[in-house]
Amino acid sequence: MGMERKSVEYFIEIMNERIQFLTDSINDFEKEIKSADGYAKGHFKGYNAARRSEIEFIQRRIEFLNKILEENNEPEKAV
């Protein structure tokens, strides 16, 4: 296994950890939304929407990188 491939696989692992962190943050803020009102409630909802958007972006990037790895192309082209 080439060093580039290992680097891409490690990057994917880090991205998955980021998704887990974002998911945990969303879950924490869902609790805050239930107890908040007014501006604070809107703030938490907006924050969660941004987190969900980031998760979707990361998931699409992971799918792309996995496709590149499966096709045995040069990983540095994918990054």
Number of C-alpha atoms within 10 A of each C-alpha: 5 8 9 12 16 12 14 20 17 12 15 19 13 12 17 16 12 15 20 13 14 18 16 12 14 20 13 13 19 16 11 15 18 10 10 15 12 8 9 13 17 13 15 21 17 12 15 21 13 14 18 16 12 15 20 13 12 17 16 12 16 19 12 14 20 17 13 18 16 9 10 10 12 13 20 11 8 14 12
